Amino acid sequence: MSAMEIAIENMIQEIQKPVDQELSGSQRKAELQAIKQTAIDAKELIVEREKLQLLIRQLHDSGEIKEERDYSGGFAEQFSK
């Protein structure tokens, strides 16, 4: 969890850096694309961290990790008439 937070903070710092004004053309475009990709990666990491936090919270609340349950009929129930 702490490693994820450090990685997110590093990505945010990287995004906040200004684009070099001396770059032009394809170099500038590549730099902007790299910043965009870093932002997308940071967003994905934030979402995964939130999922992990929710999982940990559920574990603390219930004492166990609950799996989704399928209450639909089993094999025998589907074919019984």
HELIX and SHEET records of a PDB file:
HELIX    1   1 SER A    2  GLN A   16  1                                  15    
HELIX    2   2 SER A   26  SER A   62  1                                  37    
HELIX    3   3 PHE A   75  PHE A   79  1                                   5    
END                                                                             
